[in-house]
Amino acid sequence: MTSHAASEEPRGVDDESSGMTIADIQAAYADAADLAARFDRVNRLLTGRYRRRQFADAEGRVLEVACGTGTNLRYLPDSVEYVGIDISEAMLARAWETLDRVDVDGRLERMDAQELSFADDSFDTVLSSFSTCTFPDPVAALDEMARVCRPDGRVLLIEHGPSDVDLLARYQEYRAAAHYERSGCRLTQEPLDVLERSTLVFEESDTAQLGRITTITARPPRDGEVDR
């Protein structure tokens, strides 16, 4: 179920030190949106169990950062009030199609994850999957998730990273530069290292698929807790 809202131009500033800019990421995912939609069923076959486990108990007002084609909508309770944002108009077009097919009430907006336009403490749950690897400044994006999440809320993440199997990890390292150049995705980024540099407070994590997938539960800092 959908409620269309006006798209907002992204306000984030490109981080030149990261390699790819916001414009580069938009271009890469404009080309990838149709392919991602065609392979959505395969994606869900490979990662659906982790998405369901991580996101099935999301509650209240929910923000999904970098919603892509809307894959995670299938794993959310129909009681949530959903807002999804993405930098790519092509991905959002596919996400609208997904939103029309599910029983979740929500809307989508074009927005830069590194500079969200929402007020502080706006959401009960903030979630994102396989996204921080593509943000030019992933720490800034996590800080924004912390800012817009209510003090008693949760930030739920699924990320990929290097395998804990040496042979596979070495292959990932071998492929990392070419993969980044093609898709803007940092294949060997350590998700927990990025989280540690942000203002989010770690609660728990788990790994799967030979260490390649990491699920993370975190929360915003509360009064009296020291930020980084």
Secondary structure, DSSP 8 states (H G I E B T S, - for coil): -B-------------GGGSS-HHHHHHHHHHHHHHHHHTHHHHHHHHHHHHHHHHTT--SEEEEES-TTSGGGGGS-TTSEEEEEES-HHHHHHHHHHHHHSS-EEEEEE--TTS--S-TT-EEEEEEES-TTT-SSHHHHHHHHHHHEEEEEEEEEEEE---SSHHHHHHHHHHHHHHHHHH---TT--HHHHHHTSS-EEEEEEEETTTTEEEEEEE---TT----
